[in-house]
Amino acid sequence: MASNYHEARTGKVSRGTGAKRVPYRDKVKAHIGRERTYTKLNQEGTEEKKKIIRTKGGHSKVKLKLVKFINLALPDGKVVRAEIESVIQGNTPNDTRAGYITKGTIVQVKGHGKAIITSRPNQHGILNAKLVQ
């Protein structure tokens, strides 16, 4: 989002009379956005690594950097804490290759099989998932 915001205008640049089109408003710092935080599987240890970021209005947002466990919703309605073995499929080939965990990523869970991530680790600071049939 940040890179697209500062790119040159495309499309029609001038009016029919030859006059230059004037943008209807200036660029605003609040619209730039932030760099993506890459959530990865913690291979060595079991601890989670989180990053707390101050957001607009003095609020805060928790972003996951390293994770080993997820909250897995089972079909019978129970929620258990399960260990992630590996990342099977990400949203893009680059995410799959690098092992990034985002919403929609399919992971292998120890003792349960495959699960799909339902939460947004860069927004919520927690990993929730449900089993894939």
Secondary structure as GFF3:
##gff-version 3
##sequence-region A 1 133
A	DSSP	alpha_helix	2	5	.	.	.	ID=ss1
A	DSSP	three_ten_helix	29	31	.	.	.	ID=ss2
A	DSSP	beta_strand	40	41	.	.	.	ID=ss3
A	DSSP	beta_strand	49	54	.	.	.	ID=ss4
A	DSSP	three_ten_helix	56	58	.	.	.	ID=ss5
A	DSSP	beta_strand	60	67	.	.	.	ID=ss6
A	DSSP	beta_strand	69	73	.	.	.	ID=ss7
A	DSSP	beta_strand	79	89	.	.	.	ID=ss8
A	DSSP	alpha_helix	93	98	.	.	.	ID=ss9
A	DSSP	beta_strand	106	109	.	.	.	ID=ss10
A	DSSP	beta_strand	113	117	.	.	.	ID=ss11
A	DSSP	alpha_helix	121	124	.	.	.	ID=ss12
A	DSSP	beta_strand	128	131	.	.	.	ID=ss13
###
